[in-house]
Amino acid sequence: MSLFHPAVTTCPKCGTKAEVQRVGSVNADRRPDYREAILDGSFQAASCAKCGEKLRSPPHLTYLDVHRNSWIAVEPPNLIAQWEAAENEVFDVFDRGFGPSAPKAAQELGRFLRPRLVFGWAALREKLHCQDLGLDDTTLELLKMAIMRQVDAAPAADQTELRLVAGDEAALRLRWIEPETESALAELEVPRDVYDEIVEQADGWAPAREKFTGVLLVDVKRLLIGVPA
């Protein structure tokens, strides 16, 4: 079941308040149209009745797709600096919902789910793109590490993110964005062969891959930000 609750949002341009239905959980097996809406950016999007400004509440939800063995907790992008506390909380949420503290039927289901934590709509879409393109999300983060080391004048900073936005068998398209507004800053295409080389060079990438083992936030941002003091 997908759950919604009433909330009030304020237009950032004219200050007009409006009541919206804010999502608390999405079941993509029962509502595949929600998955498609997340991918095309229309999910939870509205317009201000007064000035027409685009309105979209920051995400705070769980996303379930049993068919794709996926369970994702989604938090607002401005909370990324508190990722360690959020990750600990989400470990507990998954444990109670599908882990050892859950009913037996839920535990059986949870055995096949891969839990993840993301911050922001763009990060959620990236996980769904990985599923559609048959990519391992950890390997994608290793690819980002390689890009950040090699690309000159990349807009990499605490306020930006590098996200997968599209791809096919030949190339992957990634974009640097400002996470809260999702404004595009720069874009590049990477040959799919570069991703495949990381898979093939397993031993060389093993130490970096270990940093994403046994965690929920499989995102290079956890390394860039570090552990909050």
N, C-alpha and C positions, 0 to 999 in steps of 0.2 A: 504494500500500500504506500502511496505517496501522500505525504501530509503537508498541509498548508495552515497558516494561522494569520489573522489580521495584524497589520502593522501600519504605522504612519511613516511616510517618507516626506522629506522636504526638498523641493527643487533647488539645486545649487545655484541656479541663475536668478530666479525671481523670488524665492523663498516661500512659494505656495506649498501648503501641506496637502497631502492626499493619502487616502487609505488604500493600501495594497494588500494582496495576499502573498505573504512571504513563505517560501518553501522551507520545510523542516527536514523532509526526507524525500528521496526519489527512488522508486522501484522501477528500474529500466526494463525489467522483464515484463511487467504489466503495462508500462507506458513507454514503449520505444520512441514515441513521438517526442517525449521529454528529452531523451538522449539526442535526437536530431536537433531539437531546439537549442540545447546546450552547445552543440557543435557549430550551429550557424549564428550563435550569439543572440538569438531572439528570446531565450528562456529568461523569465523574470524581468524582461525589458518592457518599459512603458514610456509614455510621453507626458510631459506636464500639460494639464488641461488649459493653463493660462498662456504659457509662452512656447510650448512645444519642445522644450529641452528634454533630451533623453534622460530617463530615470531608470536606475537599476540599483537595487539594494545589494550591499555586499553579502557574499554567501556565508551561511552558517547552517550546514546541513550534512546529512549522510546520504551517500549514493550507493545503491545496491544493484548489481547486475550478476545474478547467479550464473546465467548462461556463459558469461565471460570470466567467471571466478573472481569477481571484483567487488570490493567494498572500500569506499573512499570517504573519509571525513574531510569536509571542506570548510576552511575558516577564512575570515577576511584577510586580504593581502597586507593590511597595515599591522597585523599581529605577527608577522614573520619573525620579528626580533625576539619574540617570546616562544620560539618554536620548541624549545626543550620542554617547557611546562605543558604546552599544548600536546606534544607527543606523548608525554607521560599520561595525560588525561585521556587521550584517545586510546592508548593501550588498555586502559581500564574500561572504557566504553566497549571496545571490541570484546574484551574478556567477558564482560557481563552479558553481551548480546550473542556472542558466538563461540566464546572460549570456555575454559574450565568452569566458570561460574554460571554458565548458561544452562538451560534445560537440555536434556540429551538430544532431542531432535534438532535443536539449534546448533549444538556442538557438532553433530554429524555434518550439517551444512557448512559450518565454519571450517571444517577440515579442508575444504576445497577453495575457500576464499583467500585472496591475497589482499590483506589490509594495507591501506595507504593513507597518508595525510598530505593534503595540499593546501596552499594559501592562494585564494583568488580564482575567479572564473577561468582565466587563461591557463592556470596550472591544471585545473580540472579538464579543460578541453585537451590539453597536451596528453594526459593519460589516456583519453578516449582515442586520440589520434594514434597513439602507440598501439592500442588494441587493434585498430583497423588496419594498420600498416604492418602488423606482426613484429613490432619492435619490443625489445626488452627495455624497460624504463631505466634500469641501472646502466646498461650500455649507452643509452642516450645521454645520461649525465656524464659519463666518461667522454663521450664525443664532445659535449659542451666544454669540458675541461681542456680538451685538445684545441678546440676553436679559440678559447680565451687566451691560450698560450701563443697561438700562431697568427691570429688576425690582427693586423695593424689598425690602430685608431678605433678599436671596438668600444662602443659606449658602455663599458662595464663599470658599474658603480653600485653602491649600496641601494640606490634608488631605481635601478633598472633590473630587468630579468631577460634572459635569453630563452625563448619558448619555441617549440616545434609547432608550426601552424599548418603544414600540409606536406605531402610527399607522394612518391610512387616508387616503382621498382628502380628507377634511374637516379633519383635525387631526393633529398630532404630539404624542405624550406624552413628556415628558422628566422625568428624576428626578435630584435631587442625592443622591449616595450617598457613603458612606465606602468607598473602593475595596478595601481588604483584606478587609473583612467583607461588603461589598455592602449594608450597612444603609441603608435609605431614610431620608433626612432631610427632603425636601420634594419636591413634584411639581407640575407644571403642564402644561396643554395649550396648544399654540400653533396657531392656525389655519394650515392648509397654505398659505393665501394669503401669509402672511408669508415663508415659504420661497420661494415663487414670485416675490415682489417682489425678493428678493435676486438671483435669476437674471435678472430683467428689468433690474435696475439694474446691469448689468455694469460700466460705466465707473466708477461711484461706489465699487464694491467691489473694483476692480482692484488697488489697492495692498495691501489686506489679503489678497486671494487670492494675490498674488505670494509671500507668506510661506510658503505651502504648496506652492509649485511646485518640482518636482524633489527632493522629500523623501520619506522613508518614513513618518515619524511625522506623519500628518495629524491633528493633535490640538491644540486650543487650549492644552493644558497646556504645550506646548513654549514658548509665548509667556509664559505665566504664571510658569513656573519659570525660564526663561532658560537661558543656557549655563553649566554648572558652572564654577567658577573652577579 
